[in-house]
Amino acid sequence: MVDYRACPKCRGDMHTRRDTFGDFKECIQCGLMQDLELQKNAESLAVGADAGRKKGEAA
């Protein structure tokens, strides 16, 4: 899948790929690579940290 103008570095086109280490996006123009698993894990960690806190408890 290609995401047009999605590269944060050069505003180039990002292509979703997979290798033995997992899924990632790679910019066709500049070669920037972003792991997709790390993004998913970071989102789930942020949600999990909030879930453990009691109502009214400060961060």
C-alpha positions in Angstrom: 0.0 0.0 0.0 1.3 3.5 -0.8 0.5 6.5 1.3 1.0 9.6 -0.8 3.0 12.5 0.7 3.1 10.8 4.1 6.9 11.0 4.8 7.6 13.3 7.8 11.1 14.0 6.5 10.7 14.8 2.8 6.9 14.7 2.3 7.4 11.8 -0.1 5.3 8.7 -0.7 5.5 5.9 2.0 5.2 2.3 0.9 4.1 -0.4 3.5 6.4 -3.4 3.5 7.0 -6.5 5.6 10.2 -8.5 6.4 11.4 -11.0 9.0 11.4 -8.3 11.7 7.8 -7.1 11.1 5.8 -4.5 9.2 7.3 -1.1 8.4 6.8 1.9 6.1 9.6 3.1 3.8 9.7 6.3 1.9 10.2 5.8 -1.8 12.0 9.1 -2.3 14.4 9.4 0.7 14.4 5.9 2.2 13.2 6.8 5.7 11.8 3.7 7.5 9.3 3.6 10.3 8.4 0.4 12.2 4.6 -0.1 12.4 4.8 -2.5 15.4 6.5 0.2 17.6 3.7 2.7 16.8 1.0 0.1 17.7 2.8 -0.9 20.9 3.3 2.8 21.9 -0.4 3.4 21.6 -1.4 0.4 23.6 1.1 1.3 26.3 -0.3 4.8 26.6 -3.8 3.4 26.9 -2.7 0.7 29.5 -1.0 3.3 31.7 -4.2 5.3 32.0 -6.3 2.3 32.7 -4.3 1.4 35.9 -5.0 4.8 37.4 -7.9 5.3 39.8 -10.5 8.0 39.1 -9.4 11.4 40.4 -5.7 10.3 40.8 -3.1 12.6 39.3 -0.6 11.4 36.7 
